[in-house]
Amino acid sequence: MKHRRFTASRLRLFAGVALLGLLSACSTVDRGRAPALEANASWAVLPFDNHTETPMAGSRAAAIASALLHARGVGTVKRYTGDALQETLFDGRDAKRREDALAWARNEGVRYALVGAVDEWRYKVGVDGEPAVGVALEIVDVGSGATVWSATGGQSGWSREALSAVGQKLIRNLLGTGLANVR
């Protein structure tokens, strides 16, 4: 009798370890320590660079990030609507667009800007066609131009999961750390 309990216990432990391994294989995240941020500061979501072959992936990720900032209740959140929203694949002008957007944020009196880059935003090719997302985020102190926090991650989902849902989970996960010390 004692031997059966031990075997069942080992089986549960093995199943738990296997499940943990499966879940950890679905995402990879690296992030900096949460900075101390002003609670009622004004924010801007600047255009995300699109390093993918998926049209408008940067705009999609930026829209999700903007909604998540609103949901977290950070101060006022503005969205840059200038020319930087025009995503052209492989045009090499990401740095110029970022500087233009930061200049706009300074003129608007914004304290923090969320900038990002999308490195993957697609359904994998194959039998299951799992959604896969890769995103890098930065919180920038607009006044100084310094990056105060950054994170990057990649996540894949199940074959019946929406690409936008996987993107939302990943961005929420990343922002959770970046916004942990809003005071």
Secondary structure as UniProt FT lines:
FT   HELIX           2..24
FT   TURN            25..26
FT   STRAND          27..31
FT   TURN            39..40
FT   STRAND          43..45
FT   STRAND          49..50
FT   TURN            55..56
FT   HELIX           57..72
FT   STRAND          77..79
FT   HELIX           83..85
FT   TURN            89..90
FT   HELIX           94..107
FT   TURN            108..109
FT   STRAND          112..123
FT   STRAND          131..141
FT   TURN            142..145
FT   STRAND          146..156
FT   TURN            159..160
FT   HELIX           163..178
FT   TURN            179..181
//
